[in-house]
Amino acid sequence: MMATSALAQFEGESHYPRFNFNAGGGYGIGRGDVGSFVGNSFFGVGGAGVNFGRVFGVSGEFMYYDLGIRPYVRETQGLQSTSGSLQSFSLNGIVRAPYSFSKLSGYGIFGVGFYDRRVSSSSGTILGGAIFQPSWIWWDIYCVNVQGQCRVPSSASPQTLGSSSKIAGGYNWGGGVTYPLGRWHHAKLYGEFRYHKAYQSDVQTVVWPLTIGLRW
């Protein structure tokens, strides 16, 4: 009986998927300037990695997060037609709960990576002395205080609200639950919450993605 128990435990520990994959999407909650300029928006994510056992694994993950500017912000801050996105690649560690409850299993995830925030506008040129609008900071435009108003420096060369990209390092953490789908090659439905923060040189970019998808 002892030998059988030990063998069963050994087999349980040794038989696990060598690789892991995930694909999903959902609704992201914007925080800070993302919350002010964009609000909440949709995103997609996909990744692949290696398992070191049933509990520990690593995964490389790509995320595309839409940064469509709010209509109200466009209209009041002189942005006209705009588009934007946050694209990230992160390397994450995954820690899975060793036990499940009614087929539901939990896990935690933490990682670091690079975040590319891209925005573009058809607004054209901004002349020196113009009243500064808060969203312009994503286009790397700054202001000085002139008689109590924040204005683009009059001595500055004309600047454009065309395309702007800021790449920075950042980190993420979160967790989720999985539910097995039977014969789908070990596929599991998962729901997940994540916190992402990127340290761009102008302002930090913070989003809270809520994901539903599949893990293998």
N, C-alpha and C positions, 0 to 999 in steps of 0.2 A: 504493500500500500504506500509506503514511504517512497519507494522507487517510482511508482506510478505517478504520485503527486509531484515529485521533483521533475519527472519527464514532462508532465503536462505544463508545469510552470515554465520550464525551459523552452518548450515549443511555443507557449503563449508569448514569451518574450522575443523569440527569434523570428517568428512569422509576422512580419509587418511590411507595409509597402516601402520599397527602397527609395522611391521618389515621391514628391508631393506636388500637386498642381492646384491652382485655384483660378476661378474666373467669376466675376460678379459685377454688380453695379448698384446704384441706388441714389439716395438723396443726401446731399451734403449741406451741413449747417455752417454758414460763414461767420467768423468771429473777427472782431477788430475792424480793420479797413475792408476786409472781404465782406463782412456783414453790412458795412455802411454803403459800399459802392455796388456790391453784387447781390447781397442777401443770400438766400439758399438756392442751390442749383444741383444739377445732375452730374454724375461722374461714372467712369468705368475703370475696372482694375483687373489685372491678370498677373499671375506669377508661377514660378516653378522652383523647386529646390530638392534637398536631400534630407532624408530622415536618418538620425543616428540611433533610433530606437522608437518604441511606442510613445515615449514622452517627449523627447527632444528632437528638433529639426531646425533647418535654416531654409530661407526662401528669398529669392530675388524677385522683386515685384515692381511693375510699372503701373502708374495711375495717371489717367487723364481726367482733369477736373475743369468743368466749364466755368469761365469767369465772365459771363455776359453781363455787361453793366446795366443797372436798373434804368428803365425808361425815364423815370423822374430825374435821376442823376445826369443822364445824357442831356435832357432838355434844359436843366437849370445850370449846368456847368460847362456848356458849350462844347460838347463832345461829338455831336452829330452821330454818324454811323460808327459803331465800335464792335470789336470782337476781342476775346481774351481767353486764356486758358492757363492752368497750372499743370505742368507735366513733371512727374517725379519718378526717380528710380531709387529704390531702397533695398538694403540688405537687412533681413529681419530674422530674429531668433524666435522660435515657436516652442512653447511649453504646454503640453496637453495634460489634462487631468487624467490620472491613471484609472479612474472609475467613472462609470456612466450611471445616469439615473433615468430609468424608463426610456432607454435608447438615446437620451440626450447627453452629450459630452461637452465639457467646457475646455477652453484653451486661452492662454494669454500670448500676446505678441509684442515685441519691441524691436525697433530698428533705427538705423541712420541712413541718410542718403542725400541726393542732390535734387533740388527743386528749381525748375525753370518757369518763372512767371512771365507770360507774354501778353501784351496788350497792343492794340492798334486802333487808330481813329482817323476819320477823313476830315477832321476839323481844320487842318492846315496850320498856318504859322501864327505864333503868339508873339506880339510885340512887347518890348520892354515897357514897363509901367502898367501893364494889364492887371486887373484885380485877380489875385490868385484863387483858384478853385481847388478844394481838397483833393479831388481825384487826380489832379495833374501830377501829384507826387509819384504815381506809378509810371509816369513818362519822364521821370528824373528831372522835373522842373521844381524849383524852389522859389521862395519869396523873401522879401525883406519888409520890415515894418516901416510904413510911410504914413505919418500922421494918424496912427492908430489903425491903418488898413494894411493887410498883407498883400503886397504887390510884387510882380515879377520885376527884378532890378532893371531900371531904365538904361543902365550901362551895358546890360547883357545883349549879346547878339540875338537876333530873332530866332526863336525856338519853334520846333514843330511837334505837334501831337500826332505823329505818324506811327511807326512801329517801335516798340521798346521791349527789351528782354532783360531780365535780371535772374542770374543763376546764383544759388546759394546753398549752403549745407543746412541740414535740419534733422529732425528726428520725429519718430512717431511711436505711439504706444496704444494698446487697447486690448480687446478680448472679444470672445464670441462663443456661440454654441453650435454644435453640429448634430444632424439627424441622419442616420444611414438610409440609403435608398435601395437597399436590397441588392439585386443582381447587377447594378450599373457599374461594374468593375470597381467596387469599393467607393463609389461616389457618395458624397454626403452633402445634403443641403445645409448651408450655414447662414447665420445672421451674426453681424459683427458691428461693433462700435470702435472707431479709431480717432485718435487725436494727432494731427499733423501740425508741426510748426517749422517754418523756414525763416532763416535770418538774412533776408535781403538787406542790402546796404542802405536802402531808404526806410522802409518799414517792415516789420515782421508780417509774414503771411500765415494765417491760422485757419484751418478748416477742420470740421468734425464729420467725416464720412460715415454714413449708416449704410451698410452693405448687405445685400442678399445675393447668394450665388451658390456655386458648387465647389466642393473640395474633393480631391482624390488622394 
